[in-house]
Amino acid sequence: MSKIINIPFEAAEDRGTVLPLSIPDSCKLLEFVPEEPAPLADPAQALLDAVEHPVGGKKLSELVAGGKSVVLMIENQFRAAPTDLLLLPLVKKLQAAGCSIKIVIGSGKVGPLNDDEVRTKLGDKLYSLGLPVCSNDVSQADNYAFKGVSTRGIPIWVHKWVDEADVKITLGTTQATLWGYGGSGMVIPGTANNETIEMNHIMSLSPTCVPGNNEAAMQLDKYEALHMCGITMGINVIVSNRFDIVAINAGEPEESHRASVAEYDKIYKFPVTEKADIVICGSTAPTDHLFFHTSWAVVNVDPVTKDDGTILFASPCPGYGALEGFALMDLLKAYMPPSAEHNEAALKDFYSHKNELWAGCIWYKVYEVMVRKATEYITLDQNLDFAKDVGLCASGPANVQKVFDRLLEKYGPNATVAFVPFGRYTVLN
């Protein structure tokens, strides 16, 4: 006898796809499946209510009374908060108050969005208003204002549009990340310059910088940057694996984000009382098109994986634009196979600036798990040559059962198996 589990294998354009996998009854199965709330009935109205009932700080109507210059700081195209749905009613409220409005897309070091990407991010109605919009672009060094040095020794430069505005409002997605929780990074890395991003991201190498630790130095430095740059209000959105908005709050940036994290943890955080030989995790549509983003799940499930265990991660990774599904992961190649010696080499290359930390803060966190534990990957056939050339153990979706059965031969018929369907969303403590 066996039990069938359905591993999510989604991209934004291909929702609902799963890979069925048969788990023998002789295995002990641990399941970490969140009960996601129902979607908000009217997310736009929920946002308007949130900004007038803030978690700390003043109401939006008080902040903009008399007409102010306002900058809206939003996420790039790889984050889940649906700006096209939420931003228009906020803009209308600000215009009614007589505000002048600019929009800065917090693209960090990813690079500026092209016009089509901007239109998609904003939505046609908001785009057609013709508001001034720019993306963060670290190649333009003169675009930044210096705000001082944080208590952790990081010099802070922020985009001048942010610095010059009377009222500065962020709109971000609260979600587990490799550095604690997302949504608080609208200054660092969203609208900061190259130097600030690289120096802050040194802290990503800390073993305390992990999903679910909101007190890691890197996270606290992000909070401090919000204060140093005078961010007025944060709007925090939780988006489910169905792409539904399930919670919105607003208020003083750090206080409201911490409240949003607490709400997120109620849904997606699980205690770990037993570790597994084999950990199976999937990838859902909001976690995006690129292995560079979806692979964070490997780090999320590390706490439930035995020291000699194997993580089996399934993610289609169809690619984005000109980027292949495993783009940037070739940065791993020089340090493969994973080993303590190669790990030291990777760290030295960060400090010599051979590799940049804006990307290293992602691939290195995954690599560090690979040094300690075995990993296998299920992805679209189109990615297999690239993944294998990097040195990853990758197979196509048709072979998921064969890969699992091979792992079961290694660990035995009584193996403990953990199923974490929403790998990147889940916090295991």
N, C-alpha and C positions, 0 to 999 in steps of 0.2 A: 504494500500500500504506500501511497505517497500523497503529498500535498502540492498543489500547483500555486506558485506565486507569480505575479505579473510584474516584471521589472519595467518601470517607466523608461521609455526610449524615445523621447520627444525632442522636437525642435519647434520654434515658434510657428512655423508653417505646417507642421505635421503633428498636431496634438492628438492625444489619445492612443498613440502607438505604444504597445507593450511587448516585451519578450517573455513568453511563458516559460517557466522553469519548474521541473519536477524535483521536489525534495523528499527523499525517502523518509518514512515514518520513524526509521531507526535513528535519524538525526534529531538532535534537540534544536528546535527552531525558536530563536528570539526575534520578535518583531517590534520595530520602532516606527509605528504608523500614527501620525498625528491626526487628531480630529479637528479638521480645519473649519472655522466658523462659516456661517452663511455670508454671502456677499452683502455689503451695504446696499440698501435699497436705492439710495440717491447719493453717490459719492461726492458729486459737486456740492450739493447742499450740506453734506457732512463736513466738507472743507470749510465752507462759509461759516458754519456753526462753530467749528473748532477755532478759527482765528478770532472769534468774538468771545470764546470761553477758554482762554489760554491756560496751559499748564505753566504757571509762572509768567511774570512779565505783564505788559499792558495789552489791552485789546488792540486789534489791528486798526479799528476806527479811531482809537486814541493816538496811535502811532502816526497816522497819516493825516490827522485833522489839519485843515488849512491848506492841504496840497503840499506834497513833498516830492523830492526826487527819490525814486524807488528802483532798486536793482533786484531782479528775481534771479536767483542762482539755482539752476536746474542741472539734472544729471545728463550724462551722455547717452548715446543710443544703446548702450549695453546694460542699462539698469531698468528695472521693471516698472517703476511708478509711471502710470499713464499720463504724462504731461499734457497730451492732446485733449484729455478729458477734464483734467483738473485746473489747468492754468487759465483757461478763458474766463470762467466766472470770477476768478480772483482778479484778473486784469480789468474786467468790467467794474468791479467794486472799487479798484484803485482809480480808474478813470473818473468814476462818479465823484470821487473825493478830490478831483482836480490834480492828481499826481502825474508827473512825467515818469515814464517807465522805460527801463532798459532790461534786456535779458542776457545773462552770461551763462553759456553752457559749460559746466564744469568737466571738461574733457581731460584735465590733468596733462599727462604726457602722451596720451593716446593720439592726439592730433585733432585739428579742427574738423568739424563736420562739413560735408559739402552741402550745397543748397538743397538737394533732394532729401538728404538726411535731416536737415533743419526743418524742412516742411513736414516730414513724417513725424518728427519729434514734437513739433508744436501743434500739428493739425492744420488743416486748410484754413479754417475760420480765423484762428489766431495769427497764422502766418500772413494772411491777407491784410491784417491791420497795419502791417508795415512798421512795426516797432523796431527800434535798433536792437540787433541781435549779434553777438559774437561768441566764438568758442575760445576757450583757453588755448593759447599757443605759446609754448615755452621758447620757441625760436625767436620770438619778438621780445627781447630783453627789456626794452624801454616801456613795455606795457604794465610794469609792476611798481608798486609803492612799498617801501620798507617800513615795517611796523615794529621792529625790535627783535629781541632774542628771547625765546621761551625759556622757562626755568629748567628745561632739559637740554639747553644749549643749542637750540635750532633757530637760526635766523629766519624770520618770517617776511616774505614778500607776497603781496596779494595783488590781483588784477586791479588796475586803476579804476575801472568802472565800479568795482565793489567799494574801493576806498572812498570814492568821491560821492557816493549816494548818501542821502539823509537816512533812508530806511533800507535795510539789507535783509532780504527774506530768502531762506533756502527751502527747497522742496526735494526731499530725498526718500529713498527706500530703506526701511529698517529691515535688515536681513543679516543672518550670520555670515561673517567673512573670515578670511584667514587672519585678520588682525583684531578680531573682536566682533564688532557689528557695523554694518554699513549705514549710511544716512548721515553720519556726522562728519563726513569728509568733504564738505563743500568748499572749505578753504584749502585744507591739505587732504588729498592732492588736487581737488577739483579746480580751484582758481589760483593756485600758487605757481611760482616760477620753478625753473629746473633745480636751482640750488636748494630751495626749501624742500622740494619733494625728495630729492636724493638724500639729503641729510636726515630728514625725518624717517625715511624708509630704512635707514640702518637699524632702527629699533625693531623692524620686522623680523630680524634674525634671532631675536630673543626667543628662548624656549617657552616663555610665558605669553608670547604673542600668538594666540591660538583662537579658533572659533569659540565664542561664548565667554571669553575673558574681557569684560568691558573695562577692567582696571589695568590692562597692559600699558606700558609706557607710551607706545605708539598711539594708542587710543586716547590717552590722557593728553598727549601733546596736540592731538586734533581738537579736543575740547578747548584747550588753552588758546589755540589759534583762533577759534571762533570768538572767544572773548577779546583777544588782542585786536582783532579786526572789526570789532563792534557789530557783529552780526545781531540783528534786532529780533528776528523771529525765525524759528525753525518749524517747518511743516513736515511731519513724519508719516509715512504711508507704509502699511503692511499689505503686501500683495501675495495671495495664496498661490499654490501650485496650479490652480485652475486659471490663473491670471485675473482673479477677482480681487477687488479691494475689500479687505475685511476689517480694517481699522485705520483711522486718521486722527492724529492730534496735532496741536500747534502750541507754540509758546516760547518762553525763554529757551534758547537753542540747546544748551546742555540738559537742563531740567526736563524739557519735553522729550528729548531723545532718550534719556534714561527711562522715562515713563513708557515710551514706545518699546524699548528693549524689554522691559518687564512684561508688557503685553505679549510681545513676540515669544518670550520664554514660556509663557503659559501654554502656548500652542505647540512649540517645536522643541522644547528642551526635555530630555529624558535622563533619569539617573541610570548609571551603569553599575549593575550589581554582579554581572558575570561577563566574561569576555569570550569571544568566539574564535574557532579555528578558521572559518571562512566567513567573510563579511561581504554581502552582496548589496550594492547600491545602484540606483538608477539616476536618470537625468530628466528633468521636466522642462517644459517650454520656457518658463521665465528665466532659466539659468543660461540661456543663450546658445549661440551657434558654434562657438569655438571651444576646443579642449582647454585653451588657455584660461577660460572662465569656468567651464563645467567641472574641471578636474579638482577644484577646491574640495569636492566631496571626499576625495581620498584623505584629506587632512581632517575633515569633520568626523569620519568614522574611525580614525586612528585609536581613540580611547576605548573602543569596544573590540579591538582586534588584539588577539594574543601576540606575544613577542615573536612566536614562530608561525603566526597566522598569515593568511592571504586575503587581500582585498580584491574583489572582482567588481570592477566599475564599468557600467554600460552607459555609453553616451554617443549619440549619432554623429554630432559635430559636422554638419553639412558645409560649414564655411560661411564667410560673410564677405560679400563683394569680391575683391581680388584676393582675399585671405583664404588659404586652405584651412580645412578643419583643425589641423594640428599646427597651424602657423605659430611661430616663435618657440615652439617646443624643441626645435633643433638646437637651442641654447643648451639643452641638456647633454648633447652628444659628446662634448669634450670630457664629461664627467661620468660617462657610462663605461662599464656597468657600475651601479651604485656601490660605493665602498667608503670606509672611513678615510682612506687616503685621498680618494677623489673628492670627498666632502671637504677636506681641508683645502684642496686646490680651488674649489669653487669659492670658498670664503676668502681666500687670498686674492682671487680675481675681482671680487667686489671691492676690496680695499685698494687695489691698484687701478680701479675704474676700467678694467678690461670689460666688465659687464656692468650694466646699469641696474640699480635697485628698483626702479619703477617696474621693471619686468621681473627682476630677480625675486622681488617680494612675493611673486606668485609661483614661478616655477621652482624656486629653491624650497619653498615650504612643502611642495609635493615631493620634491627630490629627497628632502630630509626624511620623510616617511619611508620612501623607497630604500634608503640606506638601511633602515631598521627592519622593514617588513616587506614581504613579497607582494607584488601587485600584478594584476592582469587586467586587460582592457578589451571591451567589446565595442566596436565602432563600425561605421559604414565601411563597406569594402573599398571605397575610393580613398580612404585614409590609411589603409594597411601598409602600403609600401613606405610612406613617409614615417609612420609610427615605428615600423620595424627598423628602418634606417637609423632612427634616433637611438634605438636599442630597447624600445618598449615591447613587452610581450602582448601583442594585440591579435585579436581574431574578429572575424565578421559575425554579424548577428545570427546567421544560420547555425553557428557553431557554439552558441552559448551553453547548450546542454552538454555537449562534449567537453567543453572546458570545465564545467562544474563537476562532471563525472570524473575527470582526470584529477581534480583537486580532492574529490572524495576518496579516490584510491590512495592519495597521499595521507589523508588524515583519518581514514577509516570510516566504516559505516555508522559509527556512533558519534561522529563529529558534531560539534556545536556550530550551528549556522545562524548568523544574524542577518536579518533583512531590514535594510534602511532604504525604503523606496525613494525618499526625497533627500538624497544624500547631502546636497549643498545647503539645504534649508535646516537640517537637523543639528541640534546641539546635544552632544552626549557628554555627560558630566559624571 
